[in-house]
Amino acid sequence: MVDVFISYSRRDGEMVSTLARAMEAEGYRVWWDAEIAPHQSYGDVITTKIEMAKAALVVWSPDAVGSEWVRAEADMARNHRKLIQTAIDGVTPPLPFNQIQYAELTDWRGEADHPGWVAVKRSLEDLCGPRVPGEGPRPVPPPAVPRPAPRVPAQPAPPPPAASRWPLFAGIAIGGLALAVAGGVLLGQRGGGGVPAAVPSASASPVALSSPAPDAAVAVVPAPVAQAEPAGSIDDDVPLPDPADMTFADSSTRLIRPDEIGTMGPSTLKVARNEIYARKGRRFRDPWLRDWFGRYAWYRPRHDEVALNPIERRNVALIRRAEAKYGQ
């Protein structure tokens, strides 16, 4: 499992490489997108790695501040409560991340006692647990191999016991008892004792085994009533969106409250607004939105324009007002 996910701008690759090696030297498993294979989807891999990592470290720089991908990754890390922020080149994290503490690493060159690096290590220990520098995560010891049991010399088999005569005597006794019972039954019939109770009378009426008793209560279970599918503008052959993929899975059926989006960053707001259109199959001109929603099986871009219901229109307007404070 990955301990630390690093979010950064590619122009800061040299600094990030130094940071990654320093964290690995402290014993943490580190992942950054230099490890993405050519056949893998960038968005899918990033989402999975952030969710699996114990901590997500963002390196804010002038280029990172202008990167929507870095903002989106920082949003996701903050929502998962695993965000660690660093800054280089004298930059301040953008809104709303400037409300969260960050470590200044502008002049850090790998020194172990640098205040910013000491703060990073403290956060790593809180989120990932302590590590032994230079050893990495401790491996799980292999299972112990069981020792073979000592060999015991084979002992000669004991002689078979002498055959007992008890079964013969028991058989004779049981046979005699059976003859006595049979004789008693014959004598009883000759004496006019009637038919034994265990034998049914020939005149008795047959019993209808397949019919229940007259007063038996039969439970009748009503057949389930099929519910009609709600009408909508989503195409019938398109799978329904997975609620886990949505910021607000019910934004088409209820009004979003302002307090629900008050702390969201610009990238999260952008996704929340456009997922209303995405679930209806809108084709996006923005490459970032095409890539974001393109990783979901339910997103089928078919329409240049889609119709919104009154609730959706009000939710879109609310989110746009929240985005306005970021200048978007």
C-alpha positions as CSV (number, residue, x, y, z in Angstrom):
1,M,0.0,0.0,0.0
2,V,1.2,3.6,-0.8
3,D,2.0,5.8,2.2
4,V,2.3,9.1,0.5
5,F,0.9,10.5,-2.8
6,I,2.6,13.6,-4.1
7,S,0.6,16.2,-6.1
8,Y,2.8,18.7,-8.0
9,S,3.4,20.6,-11.3
10,R,5.6,18.9,-13.8
11,R,7.9,21.9,-13.9
12,D,8.8,21.3,-10.3
13,G,9.9,17.7,-11.0
14,E,13.5,18.2,-9.7
15,M,12.3,19.5,-6.4
16,V,9.7,16.8,-6.1
17,S,12.3,14.1,-6.9
18,T,14.4,15.3,-4.0
19,L,11.4,15.4,-1.7
20,A,10.3,11.9,-2.7
21,R,13.8,10.5,-2.0
22,A,13.9,12.2,1.4
23,M,10.6,10.6,2.4
24,E,11.7,7.2,1.1
25,A,14.8,7.5,3.2
26,E,12.6,8.1,6.2
27,G,10.9,4.7,5.5
28,Y,7.7,5.8,3.6
29,R,6.4,4.3,0.4
30,V,6.0,7.2,-2.0
31,W,4.0,7.5,-5.3
32,W,3.9,10.3,-7.9
33,D,2.7,10.3,-11.5
34,A,6.1,9.6,-12.9
35,E,5.1,6.0,-12.3
36,I,2.0,6.0,-14.5
37,A,2.3,3.3,-17.3
38,P,1.5,4.4,-20.9
39,H,-1.6,2.1,-21.1
40,Q,-3.2,3.5,-17.9
41,S,-5.9,6.3,-17.7
42,Y,-4.4,9.3,-15.8
43,G,-7.6,10.2,-14.0
44,D,-8.4,6.7,-12.9
45,V,-4.9,6.1,-11.5
46,I,-4.8,9.4,-9.7
47,T,-8.1,8.9,-8.0
48,T,-7.2,5.4,-6.9
49,K,-3.8,6.3,-5.6
50,I,-5.2,9.3,-3.5
51,E,-7.9,7.0,-2.0
52,M,-5.4,4.3,-1.2
53,A,-2.6,6.5,0.2
54,K,-2.5,7.4,3.9
55,A,-1.3,10.9,3.1
56,A,-1.4,13.2,0.1
57,L,1.4,15.9,0.0
58,V,0.8,18.9,-2.3
59,V,3.8,21.0,-3.5
60,W,2.4,24.4,-4.2
61,S,4.4,26.6,-6.7
62,P,3.4,29.3,-9.1
63,D,2.7,26.6,-11.8
64,A,0.9,24.3,-9.3
65,V,-1.4,27.2,-8.2
66,G,-2.5,27.6,-11.9
67,S,-3.0,23.8,-12.4
68,E,-6.6,22.6,-12.2
69,W,-5.3,19.0,-11.7
70,V,-3.3,20.0,-8.6
71,R,-6.3,21.9,-7.2
72,A,-8.5,18.9,-7.8
73,E,-6.1,16.5,-6.2
74,A,-5.7,18.8,-3.2
75,D,-9.5,19.0,-2.9
76,M,-9.8,15.2,-2.9
77,A,-7.0,14.9,-0.3
78,R,-8.6,17.5,1.9
79,N,-12.0,15.8,1.7
80,H,-10.3,12.6,2.8
81,R,-8.6,14.4,5.7
82,K,-5.1,13.4,4.5
83,L,-3.8,16.7,3.0
84,I,-0.2,17.8,3.8
85,Q,0.7,21.2,2.2
86,T,4.2,22.5,1.2
87,A,5.1,25.6,-0.7
88,I,8.2,26.5,-2.8
89,D,9.3,29.7,-4.6
90,G,7.7,31.9,-2.0
91,V,4.2,31.1,-3.1
92,T,1.1,31.0,-0.9
93,P,-1.4,28.2,-1.4
94,P,-4.6,29.5,-3.2
95,L,-8.0,29.8,-1.7
96,P,-9.3,27.9,0.2
97,F,-6.1,26.0,0.9
98,N,-4.5,29.1,2.4
99,Q,-6.7,28.6,5.4
100,I,-4.8,25.4,6.2
101,Q,-1.2,25.2,7.6
102,Y,1.6,24.6,5.2
103,A,5.4,24.0,5.3
104,E,7.7,26.4,3.6
105,L,10.4,24.6,1.6
106,T,11.6,27.3,-0.7
107,D,15.2,27.2,0.7
108,W,15.2,23.5,1.7
109,R,18.0,21.5,0.0
110,G,17.6,18.2,1.9
111,E,18.8,19.4,5.4
112,A,17.4,17.1,8.1
113,D,16.9,20.0,10.6
114,H,15.1,22.4,8.2
115,P,12.0,23.7,10.0
116,G,9.7,23.0,7.0
117,W,11.1,19.5,6.5
118,V,10.7,18.8,10.3
119,A,7.0,19.9,10.0
120,V,6.5,17.6,7.0
121,K,7.9,14.6,8.9
122,R,5.7,15.4,11.9
123,S,2.6,15.3,9.7
124,L,3.7,12.1,7.9
125,E,4.2,10.4,11.3
126,D,0.7,11.5,12.4
127,L,-1.0,10.2,9.2
128,C,1.1,7.2,8.3
129,G,2.6,6.2,11.6
130,P,6.2,6.2,12.8
131,R,9.0,4.7,10.5
132,V,12.6,3.8,11.1
133,P,14.8,5.9,8.8
134,G,16.5,3.9,6.1
135,E,14.6,0.7,6.8
136,G,11.3,1.4,5.1
137,P,8.1,-0.3,6.2
138,R,8.9,-3.4,8.2
139,P,8.3,-6.6,6.2
140,V,6.0,-9.3,7.5
141,P,8.1,-12.2,8.7
142,P,7.6,-15.5,6.8
143,P,5.5,-18.1,8.5
144,A,7.6,-20.5,10.6
145,V,8.3,-23.9,9.0
146,P,7.0,-26.7,11.3
147,R,9.6,-29.1,12.5
148,P,9.1,-32.7,11.5
149,A,8.0,-35.0,14.4
150,P,10.7,-37.4,15.7
151,R,10.5,-40.8,14.2
152,V,9.4,-43.5,16.6
153,P,10.5,-47.1,15.9
154,A,7.6,-49.2,14.7
155,Q,6.2,-51.6,17.3
156,P,5.0,-55.1,16.3
157,A,1.2,-55.3,16.0
158,P,-0.5,-57.1,19.0
159,P,-2.1,-60.5,18.2
160,P,-5.8,-60.4,17.4
161,P,-8.1,-61.1,20.5
162,A,-9.8,-64.4,20.7
163,A,-13.2,-64.5,19.2
164,S,-16.0,-63.9,21.7
165,R,-19.0,-66.3,22.0
166,W,-21.3,-63.5,23.3
167,P,-22.8,-62.7,19.8
168,L,-23.8,-66.4,19.4
169,F,-25.6,-66.5,22.7
170,A,-27.3,-63.1,22.0
171,G,-28.6,-64.3,18.6
172,I,-30.1,-67.5,20.1
173,A,-31.9,-65.5,22.8
174,I,-33.3,-62.9,20.4
175,G,-34.6,-65.7,18.1
176,G,-36.3,-67.5,21.0
177,L,-38.0,-64.2,22.0
178,A,-39.3,-63.7,18.5
179,L,-40.9,-67.1,18.4
180,A,-42.6,-66.6,21.7
181,V,-44.2,-63.3,20.5
182,A,-45.4,-64.8,17.3
183,G,-47.0,-67.7,19.1
184,G,-48.8,-65.3,21.4
185,V,-50.2,-63.4,18.5
186,L,-51.6,-66.5,16.9
187,L,-53.2,-67.7,20.1
188,G,-54.8,-64.3,20.5
189,Q,-56.4,-64.4,17.0
190,R,-57.8,-67.9,17.6
191,G,-59.4,-66.7,20.8
192,G,-61.5,-64.0,19.0
193,G,-59.4,-61.1,20.3
194,G,-60.0,-59.0,17.2
195,V,-57.6,-57.1,14.9
196,P,-54.6,-55.4,16.6
197,A,-55.0,-51.6,16.8
198,A,-52.0,-51.1,14.6
199,V,-53.7,-52.7,11.5
200,P,-56.2,-50.4,9.8
201,S,-59.7,-51.6,9.1
202,A,-60.7,-52.4,5.6
203,S,-63.9,-50.4,5.9
204,A,-62.2,-47.2,6.9
205,S,-62.5,-44.4,4.5
206,P,-59.3,-43.2,2.8
207,V,-57.7,-40.0,4.0
208,A,-57.2,-37.2,1.4
209,L,-53.6,-36.3,2.1
210,S,-53.6,-33.5,-0.4
211,S,-56.4,-31.5,1.2
212,P,-55.8,-29.2,4.2
213,A,-58.0,-29.4,7.3
214,P,-61.2,-27.3,7.0
215,D,-60.1,-24.8,9.6
216,A,-56.5,-24.5,8.5
217,A,-55.4,-20.9,7.8
218,V,-53.7,-20.5,4.4
219,A,-51.4,-17.5,4.2
220,V,-51.8,-15.7,0.9
221,V,-48.8,-13.5,-0.1
222,P,-49.8,-10.8,-2.6
223,A,-47.6,-10.5,-5.7
224,P,-45.3,-7.4,-5.7
225,V,-46.6,-4.5,-7.6
226,A,-44.2,-3.3,-10.2
227,Q,-43.3,0.4,-9.8
228,A,-43.2,2.6,-12.8
229,E,-39.8,4.1,-13.7
230,P,-39.7,7.9,-13.2
231,A,-39.6,9.8,-16.4
232,G,-36.5,11.8,-17.2
233,S,-34.3,13.1,-19.9
234,I,-31.6,10.4,-19.4
235,D,-31.5,7.9,-22.3
236,D,-32.9,4.5,-21.5
237,D,-29.9,2.6,-22.6
238,V,-27.4,4.6,-20.5
239,P,-26.6,3.1,-17.0
240,L,-27.6,5.2,-14.0
241,P,-24.8,7.2,-12.4
242,D,-23.1,5.6,-9.4
243,P,-23.7,7.8,-6.4
244,A,-20.1,7.2,-5.3
245,D,-19.0,9.0,-8.4
246,M,-21.0,12.2,-7.7
247,T,-20.5,15.1,-5.4
248,F,-24.2,15.5,-5.0
249,A,-26.0,12.3,-6.3
250,D,-29.4,13.9,-5.7
251,S,-28.8,17.4,-7.2
252,S,-31.5,16.7,-9.8
253,T,-34.2,16.1,-7.2
254,R,-33.4,18.4,-4.2
255,L,-32.1,21.9,-3.6
256,I,-28.5,22.1,-2.4
257,R,-28.0,24.2,0.7
258,P,-25.4,27.0,0.7
259,D,-23.7,25.5,3.8
260,E,-23.0,22.3,1.8
261,I,-20.8,24.0,-0.6
262,G,-19.4,26.8,1.6
263,T,-16.0,25.1,2.1
264,M,-15.5,23.6,-1.3
265,G,-12.7,24.6,-3.6
266,P,-13.0,25.7,-7.2
267,S,-12.4,22.3,-8.8
268,T,-14.9,20.5,-6.6
269,L,-17.5,23.2,-7.3
270,K,-16.8,22.9,-11.0
271,V,-17.3,19.1,-10.9
272,A,-20.5,19.4,-8.8
273,R,-22.0,21.9,-11.3
274,N,-21.1,20.0,-14.4
275,E,-22.1,16.6,-13.1
276,I,-25.7,17.8,-13.4
277,Y,-25.1,18.1,-17.2
278,A,-23.0,15.0,-17.4
279,R,-25.7,12.7,-16.1
280,K,-27.8,13.9,-19.0
281,G,-25.2,13.1,-21.6
282,R,-23.9,16.6,-22.4
283,R,-20.8,16.8,-24.6
284,F,-18.2,19.1,-22.9
285,R,-15.9,21.4,-24.8
286,D,-13.5,21.7,-21.9
287,P,-10.9,18.9,-22.2
288,W,-10.5,18.7,-18.4
289,L,-14.2,18.0,-18.0
290,R,-14.2,15.4,-20.8
291,D,-11.3,13.6,-19.1
292,W,-12.9,13.8,-15.7
293,F,-16.3,12.4,-16.6
294,G,-14.9,10.2,-19.3
295,R,-13.6,7.7,-16.7
296,Y,-17.1,6.8,-15.6
297,A,-19.1,4.1,-17.4
298,W,-22.4,5.9,-17.0
299,Y,-21.2,9.1,-18.8
300,R,-22.3,8.9,-22.5
301,P,-21.7,12.2,-24.3
302,R,-24.6,12.4,-26.8
303,H,-26.0,16.0,-26.7
304,D,-24.6,19.4,-27.2
305,E,-27.3,20.9,-25.1
306,V,-29.5,19.3,-22.4
307,A,-32.7,20.5,-20.7
308,L,-32.6,21.1,-16.9
309,N,-35.5,20.9,-14.6
310,P,-36.2,23.8,-12.2
311,I,-34.4,22.2,-9.3
312,E,-31.3,21.6,-11.4
313,R,-31.3,25.2,-12.7
314,R,-31.4,26.6,-9.2
315,N,-28.6,24.3,-8.1
316,V,-26.5,25.4,-11.0
317,A,-27.1,29.0,-10.2
318,L,-26.1,28.4,-6.5
319,I,-22.9,26.7,-7.4
320,R,-22.0,29.5,-9.9
321,R,-22.3,32.1,-7.2
322,A,-19.9,30.1,-5.0
323,E,-17.5,29.8,-7.9
324,A,-17.6,33.5,-8.5
325,K,-15.6,34.2,-5.3
326,Y,-12.6,32.4,-6.9
327,G,-12.9,34.5,-10.0
328,Q,-14.4,31.7,-12.1
